[in-house]
Amino acid sequence: MPNTRELVVLKTRYLVPYRVRGDTVTILRVFHTSRRLPKRW
């Protein structure tokens, strides 16, 4: 997804894609990395 960033949560198996617009952060999803990531989110 364009204009997104990904946060890898250290010491866990979570990946958090998010978007920043101005002073707002929107968390798009929270994935556990042992699961297959979707082709598109």
Buried (B, 14 or more C-beta within 10 A) or exposed (E): EEEEEEEEEEEEEEBBBBBEEEEEEEEBEEBEEEEEEEEEE
